[in-house]
Amino acid sequence: MIRLVPLLALSLSLAACAGSNRPEYMRAGTGGEMAYARGERAQRAGDVATALEAYRCSAAFGRGYEVAWHSLGILALDTAEAPGTLPADAEAFRAEGFAALETAARAGWAASQAELAIRHHRMGHTAEAARWSAIYRTNNRDQALGLTRLPQTTSDAIAANASDAERAAAVEAAADFFPRTLDMTQAGPECSELTSPMRREREINLQDVIQPGVGTSRPTGQ
């Protein structure tokens, strides 16, 4: 399976806690790390447009940013289903969401493989649900870690809904599956601000920073 290079592992440190007066701060990192951090911050603030753009910029950095593709896919699909989203916009978000999840899933990102199985199952896409369910169940890394992102009840329902031919094709797809390394692409000019170093927005009290309880928040997904 893929090995997550230590790019995102260095990304951000957040010292602000609910009900705490500790300041929020962030260490400098690569452009992809800065974009991902901005995406998470925007998503927490409810700024979906900025979050989507930031995840797109982070994903452009390729290998090591599978989680950016995953987060982009989840947010795009959730936006497609959100109340008030126009039908034409929903269709575009849905297409982008599935494409982003598949990019991460083809790279071996377990969370995306399981999510694709679940999302396709919800939409009645029996062949795709069966295929990604089978691929996820052969993910050695999740098996080694004892993780189960696809509930057994959902896996059983996917198998029951699929035809004999679809189940056979899913088994064959899982047997032939091999992770593909993500390619780095050219980030557009719209990414310049999102990938630039993030200036601290408040003065930092060193004693606050080094107090126990301050940890490192790292993007996860697999």
Sequence and secondary structure as in RCSB ss.txt:
>XXXX:A:sequence
MIRLVPLLALSLSLAACAGSNRPEYMRAGTGGEMAYARGERAQRAGDVATALEAYRCSAAFGRGYEVAWHSLGIL
ALDTAEAPGTLPADAEAFRAEGFAALETAARAGWAASQAELAIRHHRMGHTAEAARWSAIYRTNNRDQALGLTRL
PQTTSDAIAANASDAERAAAVEAAADFFPRTLDMTQAGPECSELTSPMRREREINLQDVIQPGVGTSRPTGQ
>XXXX:A:secstr
     TTGGGSB     TT           HHHHHHHHHHHHHHTT HHHHHHHHHHHHTT TT HHHHHHHHHH
HHHHHHSTT  HHHHHHHHHHHHHHHHHHHHTT HHHHHHHHHHHHHTT HHHHHHHHHHHTT HHHHHHT   S
 HHHHHHHHHHS HHHHHHHHHHHHH            GGGTTTTS    SS   HHHHHSTT   B     
